[in-house]
Amino acid sequence: MFLTVLLRRMDLDVSTVGTNFWSS
């Protein structure tokens, strides 16, 4: 359960970083 939350958080962070990178 903890791993699932961690992976989901990592995926969210990667998506946010990717969006910011392409926006700039």
Contact map, one row per residue, 1 for C-alpha under 8 A:
111110000000000000000000
111111000000000000000000
111111100000000000000000
111111110000000000000000
111111111000000000000000
011111111100000000000000
001111111110000000000000
000111111111000000000000
000011111111100000000000
000001111111110000000000
000000111111111000000000
000000011111111100000000
000000001111111110000000
000000000111111111000000
000000000011111111100000
000000000001111111110000
000000000000111111111000
000000000000011111111100
000000000000001111111110
000000000000000111111111
000000000000000011111111
000000000000000001111111
000000000000000000111111
000000000000000000011111
